[in-house]
Every structure is written in C-alpha cells, then in structure tokens.
Amino acid sequence: MDPATSLRKPGVRRPALPSLTGARWYAALAVFILHCVIFLPVYPFQRTQAFVNLHKAIPMQLGSLGVTFFFLLSGFIIYYSSRSDDTPLLFYRRRVLKIFPTHWLSTLMLMALVAVPFSRLITWLPEVFLIHTWNPQWTYLGALNVPAWSLCAEILFYFSFPLLKPLVEKLHSNKQIIIAFVTLLVALIVMHVCYYCFTDGPKGIANAFSVRILDTTTSPHYPANSDPAWFQRESVAYYPSYWLSYYFPLSRFGEFWLGVLACKLVISGWWRNTKIWWPTLLLAISYALTWWVPINFKMSALFLLPTAMCIATLARRDLEGKSTFLNSKTNVWLGNVSFAFYMVQYPVMVWVTRTFIGGKSYGWAGWLGFSVLAFVVSLIVSGLVYTYVDKPIMKNWARPKKTGGPTQKHA
C-alpha cells in the first residue's frame, strides 16, 4: 500500500517521526547559545572588541530561527498526531498538562533566585498565565522567565486548533492545500511589510538590538532582565514594529498553521522529497540574508518557507525508513528533554550569574566556561524535569483511564 494512502486512512495511528524530535533539540540549542551571549553578564569581557565580534557572529536571529522552527514544527506535529476521534476538551487537557507544569516549575525556580516584587502584579502574574505578550509593557516588564514568551503564541494556536482543524480537513486536493499554503505564506510576508512601513521601528538593515553594556569592569549579580531595579521600572521603551513582528501572538499565529499545511502536504503524498541537503541549504541562505534585511524580516519571515521544507523532508525521510543522525537514540532523548531545557535555561543562567559571576571580573575564557557550566546544569535539570515531572504527568493524567484495549498516544 502507498504510504501516503495509509496515512490518510481514518483513525490510523501514524508512525513516529524521530528525526523531528531530534531536530527540536538543535532548535533549542540555538536559542541557548544566543541566550549565553545576552544573559551571562561577564565583565569586563562584554566591554571588549572580542565580545562585539562574538555578538556579530551570534545575533538575535539565531535564536529567532530556533523559535520559528518550534512554531512550524508544533503545527506540523499537532496535526500529524491528531485523531478523528479526539475531542476539544481532551486535546486542551493534554496541552495544558504538557505546557503548564514545566512552565510553572521553571518560573518558581526563577522566583527563588530573584527579588520579585509580588505586589507589582505586572512583573509576574501575566507570565504565570502566559498572557504577557498580548501587551507590550507586560512583555518586557513581566518577562520573568524570558523564554516563556513563546508559549503565549503556542497557547493561542492550541486554543484554535480544534476550532479551525475542520477547515483544513476540507482541503481535499493537493492544489487546494498548496493554494492555502502559498496564500498564508504571502499573507505573513505582507503583514511584516505593513509593520515595517506603518509602525515605528528601525528602518535600516543593522542588527538594532544588542546587549545592554554597563559602565563597569565588575560583573553584575543579575542579568539585566532579572535585576531588582528592572522590576521597579514604570515602563520600558520599545519599538512597536519589533514587538508586533516578534512577540505579538497573533503575528506568530499563522506560522503554526503553515506547519499544519506542510504536514497536510506530506500526508497527502504531494511532498515526497527525502534529500535534506537542499532544504537545509535554502535555510542557511535565508539565515545569511538576515544580515541584509530590516529587523522586521530578520526574525521569521525569511525562514518560513525553507523551515517548512526542512520539516517536511525530515518527516518524509522517517516515513520511508531512512536513517539519519537526528533519529538516533541520543538525539531523540535530547529532543524529548528540549522543552524542559528551553524553559530552565534562563533560571540556570541567573543561578550561574548569582553564584559565580556577580561581583567578579572575567575575560573570554570566563564567559566560555560559564556558558559550558550553564549548558551542563541546564541539561541535567531538564533531564530531571522530563523524567520526574513531564513524563509521569503525561502518562498518568493526559488521557482518561481505559478499562481495556490499547491506549492511543496523542501529541
């Protein structure tokens, strides 16, 4: 039987896609590397030309590429693993149990390390409920665990999925799916063009966002976003075009559905490419082009099509049984812990700063050593969170108990 035909059968349990699980780790790692540059305040290293060169080599768009990959992959996997016999309430239950326990645990870790003014609700309450990127001041003042901002967009997609999935199911022909995919892709690009043209923000091609450099040779005790003085600020200046392009959930909403449509093209059998080299090359070219476009287009717009191609190709390779280093046992395990790794990395960096960096002076070797330390500790903690929090919760509570018969796994 044609694999595409079997994938389309109602109620079928589709094969696992281990390469996509493994790839998720490398997206999380890209975000981590960027965060080491901007959240480990090692002085006087940050005042040297070596740091300037480092930040030029590891700019904001490296982490942004990882986030864009997460968003498209989320849409792809959620649709791929969906079943016709699922219900909205069961779907919401699984997603809440997958996201919030790890989110709340990492937030509590951070609260134990920083002086959060609990009387100022803006600094923590919106993030606890993952609504802080709906308001620009909540986004900046209330970004307690900084990476959690992306979960606000995830929550919007999860809420919409059972409601809008029937529309996707009405796309029966490959032509209809391709038209929907191209239309959505063009709409996202036009949206970024409108933000660039009609909202305030940088108009040049320079990387307008850089690390806040302090006038000191002694390392501070906190990253800037966790300093007690940060939480006392009345407001934070920001570029509307950047906030809308990067943080605002509705602006990222279409990226998930682009992943859904890419999945639909794989399931339908239209996307059959298994050669990963050329989608990866296109992704590398799109990343290189971010040095030559305004900031509105650096963060996701250029990545959308090649990212979708990479995800679809990796999925097709798995479906055809082709082995890659991404679907090795080690990479699959790393992919499984990647969400916890993404969530605990910032609290770990704050801990490293408070314990080892603050009040002292270090150069390049110090920054590199503390980055390695943060990586090792983050990986250990994320492995513990995945093993003793995430897995037991999903195993015991994500699905209703059945008296007999096999249990179907959902995303």
BELHURA-V690537 format. One record per backbone hydrogen bond with DSSP energy under -0.5 kcal/mol. NH is the residue of the N-H (numbers start at 1). CO is the residue of the C=O. E is the energy in kcal/mol with one decimal. If there is no record, write none. Layout:
nh = {NH | NH}
co = {CO | CO}
e = {E | E}
This chain:
nh = {5 | 6 | 7 | 8 | 9 | 9 | 12 | 14 | 20 | 21 | 22 | 23 | 24 | 25 | 25 | 26 | 27 | 28 | 29 | 30 | 31 | 32 | 33 | 34 | 35 | 36 | 37 | 37 | 38 | 39 | 40 | 41 | 42 | 43 | 45 | 46 | 47 | 48 | 51 | 52 | 53 | 54 | 55 | 56 | 57 | 58 | 62 | 63 | 63 | 64 | 65 | 66 | 67 | 68 | 69 | 70 | 71 | 72 | 73 | 74 | 75 | 76 | 77 | 78 | 79 | 80 | 81 | 82 | 82 | 86 | 91 | 92 | 93 | 94 | 95 | 96 | 97 | 98 | 99 | 100 | 101 | 103 | 104 | 105 | 106 | 107 | 108 | 109 | 110 | 111 | 112 | 113 | 114 | 116 | 118 | 120 | 121 | 123 | 124 | 125 | 126 | 128 | 129 | 130 | 131 | 132 | 134 | 135 | 139 | 140 | 141 | 142 | 142 | 143 | 144 | 146 | 148 | 149 | 150 | 151 | 152 | 152 | 153 | 154 | 155 | 156 | 157 | 158 | 159 | 160 | 161 | 162 | 163 | 164 | 165 | 167 | 168 | 169 | 170 | 170 | 171 | 172 | 177 | 178 | 179 | 180 | 181 | 182 | 183 | 184 | 185 | 186 | 187 | 188 | 189 | 190 | 191 | 192 | 193 | 194 | 195 | 196 | 197 | 198 | 199 | 208 | 210 | 213 | 216 | 219 | 226 | 227 | 227 | 230 | 231 | 232 | 232 | 233 | 240 | 241 | 243 | 244 | 245 | 246 | 247 | 247 | 248 | 251 | 252 | 252 | 253 | 254 | 255 | 256 | 256 | 257 | 258 | 259 | 260 | 261 | 262 | 263 | 264 | 265 | 266 | 267 | 268 | 269 | 269 | 270 | 271 | 272 | 276 | 279 | 280 | 281 | 282 | 283 | 284 | 285 | 286 | 287 | 288 | 289 | 290 | 290 | 291 | 292 | 293 | 295 | 297 | 298 | 298 | 299 | 302 | 303 | 304 | 304 | 307 | 308 | 309 | 310 | 311 | 312 | 313 | 314 | 315 | 316 | 317 | 318 | 319 | 320 | 321 | 322 | 327 | 328 | 332 | 333 | 334 | 335 | 336 | 337 | 338 | 338 | 341 | 342 | 343 | 344 | 345 | 348 | 349 | 350 | 351 | 352 | 353 | 354 | 355 | 356 | 357 | 358 | 359 | 360 | 362 | 367 | 368 | 369 | 370 | 371 | 372 | 373 | 374 | 375 | 376 | 377 | 378 | 379 | 380 | 381 | 382 | 383 | 384 | 385 | 386 | 387 | 388 | 389 | 390 | 391 | 393 | 394 | 395 | 396 | 397 | 398 | 398 | 408}
co = {2 | 2 | 3 | 4 | 5 | 6 | 9 | 12 | 17 | 17 | 18 | 19 | 20 | 21 | 22 | 22 | 23 | 24 | 25 | 26 | 27 | 28 | 29 | 30 | 31 | 32 | 33 | 34 | 34 | 35 | 36 | 39 | 40 | 41 | 362 | 42 | 44 | 45 | 45 | 48 | 49 | 50 | 51 | 52 | 53 | 54 | 59 | 59 | 60 | 60 | 61 | 62 | 63 | 64 | 65 | 66 | 67 | 68 | 69 | 70 | 71 | 72 | 73 | 74 | 75 | 76 | 77 | 78 | 79 | 83 | 87 | 88 | 89 | 90 | 91 | 92 | 93 | 94 | 95 | 96 | 96 | 99 | 100 | 101 | 102 | 103 | 104 | 105 | 106 | 107 | 108 | 110 | 110 | 114 | 116 | 117 | 119 | 120 | 121 | 121 | 121 | 124 | 125 | 127 | 126 | 126 | 131 | 132 | 135 | 136 | 137 | 137 | 138 | 140 | 142 | 144 | 145 | 146 | 147 | 148 | 148 | 149 | 149 | 150 | 151 | 152 | 153 | 154 | 155 | 156 | 157 | 158 | 160 | 160 | 161 | 164 | 164 | 165 | 166 | 167 | 168 | 170 | 173 | 174 | 175 | 176 | 177 | 178 | 179 | 180 | 181 | 182 | 183 | 184 | 185 | 186 | 187 | 188 | 189 | 190 | 191 | 192 | 193 | 194 | 195 | 206 | 208 | 211 | 214 | 360 | 223 | 223 | 224 | 227 | 227 | 228 | 229 | 230 | 238 | 200 | 239 | 240 | 241 | 242 | 242 | 243 | 243 | 248 | 248 | 249 | 249 | 250 | 252 | 252 | 253 | 253 | 254 | 255 | 256 | 257 | 258 | 259 | 260 | 261 | 262 | 263 | 264 | 265 | 266 | 265 | 265 | 270 | 274 | 275 | 276 | 277 | 278 | 279 | 280 | 281 | 282 | 283 | 284 | 285 | 286 | 287 | 288 | 289 | 290 | 204 | 294 | 294 | 295 | 295 | 297 | 300 | 300 | 301 | 303 | 304 | 305 | 306 | 307 | 308 | 309 | 310 | 311 | 312 | 313 | 314 | 315 | 316 | 318 | 317 | 324 | 325 | 328 | 329 | 330 | 331 | 332 | 333 | 334 | 335 | 337 | 338 | 339 | 340 | 341 | 344 | 345 | 346 | 347 | 348 | 349 | 350 | 351 | 352 | 352 | 353 | 219 | 357 | 43 | 363 | 364 | 365 | 366 | 367 | 368 | 369 | 370 | 371 | 372 | 373 | 374 | 375 | 376 | 377 | 378 | 379 | 380 | 381 | 382 | 383 | 384 | 385 | 385 | 386 | 389 | 390 | 391 | 392 | 393 | 393 | 394 | 406}
e = {-0.6 | -1.9 | -2.0 | -1.1 | -0.5 | -0.8 | -1.7 | -0.8 | -0.8 | -1.3 | -2.6 | -2.5 | -1.4 | -0.7 | -0.8 | -0.9 | -1.5 | -2.1 | -2.4 | -1.8 | -1.7 | -2.2 | -2.6 | -1.9 | -2.4 | -2.1 | -1.2 | -0.6 | -1.9 | -2.7 | -0.9 | -0.8 | -2.0 | -0.7 | -1.6 | -2.0 | -2.1 | -2.0 | -0.6 | -1.6 | -2.6 | -2.1 | -2.8 | -1.8 | -1.8 | -1.9 | -1.7 | -0.6 | -0.6 | -1.9 | -2.0 | -1.4 | -2.1 | -2.7 | -2.3 | -2.1 | -2.4 | -2.3 | -2.8 | -2.7 | -1.9 | -2.4 | -3.0 | -2.6 | -1.9 | -2.5 | -2.6 | -0.5 | -0.9 | -1.3 | -2.4 | -3.0 | -2.3 | -2.1 | -2.2 | -2.6 | -2.2 | -1.7 | -2.2 | -2.1 | -0.5 | -2.1 | -3.4 | -2.3 | -2.4 | -2.1 | -2.4 | -2.1 | -1.8 | -2.5 | -1.6 | -1.6 | -1.7 | -1.6 | -1.5 | -2.3 | -1.1 | -1.9 | -1.6 | -2.3 | -0.6 | -2.0 | -1.5 | -1.5 | -2.7 | -0.6 | -1.5 | -1.0 | -2.4 | -1.7 | -2.5 | -0.6 | -1.4 | -0.6 | -2.1 | -0.9 | -2.4 | -1.7 | -1.4 | -1.3 | -0.6 | -1.4 | -0.7 | -1.7 | -2.8 | -1.6 | -2.1 | -2.8 | -2.5 | -1.9 | -1.9 | -0.7 | -0.5 | -2.6 | -2.3 | -1.1 | -1.2 | -2.2 | -0.8 | -0.6 | -1.8 | -1.2 | -2.0 | -2.8 | -2.4 | -2.3 | -2.7 | -2.9 | -2.5 | -2.3 | -2.5 | -2.7 | -2.4 | -2.2 | -1.9 | -2.8 | -2.2 | -1.8 | -2.1 | -2.5 | -2.2 | -2.3 | -2.4 | -2.8 | -1.4 | -1.4 | -0.5 | -0.8 | -1.7 | -3.0 | -2.0 | -0.6 | -1.0 | -1.4 | -1.1 | -0.6 | -0.7 | -1.2 | -0.6 | -2.7 | -2.5 | -2.8 | -2.0 | -2.5 | -0.5 | -1.5 | -2.1 | -1.2 | -1.0 | -0.6 | -1.2 | -0.5 | -1.1 | -0.8 | -0.8 | -1.1 | -1.8 | -1.6 | -1.8 | -2.3 | -2.1 | -2.1 | -2.2 | -1.8 | -1.5 | -3.0 | -2.3 | -0.5 | -0.9 | -1.0 | -2.0 | -0.9 | -0.9 | -0.6 | -2.1 | -2.2 | -2.2 | -2.1 | -2.4 | -2.5 | -2.5 | -2.1 | -2.3 | -2.2 | -0.6 | -1.1 | -1.4 | -2.2 | -0.7 | -0.6 | -1.8 | -0.6 | -0.7 | -0.9 | -1.2 | -1.2 | -1.1 | -0.6 | -2.5 | -2.3 | -2.2 | -2.4 | -2.5 | -2.5 | -2.3 | -2.5 | -2.3 | -2.4 | -2.4 | -2.1 | -2.4 | -1.6 | -1.6 | -2.7 | -1.0 | -1.2 | -2.5 | -2.3 | -2.5 | -2.6 | -2.2 | -1.8 | -0.6 | -0.6 | -2.7 | -2.8 | -1.9 | -2.5 | -1.3 | -2.2 | -2.2 | -2.4 | -2.3 | -2.8 | -2.3 | -2.8 | -2.6 | -2.6 | -1.3 | -3.4 | -3.4 | -1.8 | -2.7 | -2.0 | -2.5 | -2.6 | -2.6 | -2.0 | -2.1 | -2.3 | -2.6 | -2.1 | -2.6 | -2.6 | -2.4 | -2.5 | -2.3 | -2.9 | -2.6 | -2.1 | -2.0 | -2.7 | -2.7 | -2.2 | -2.9 | -1.9 | -2.4 | -2.7 | -1.8 | -2.6 | -2.6 | -2.5 | -2.6 | -0.8 | -0.6 | -0.5}
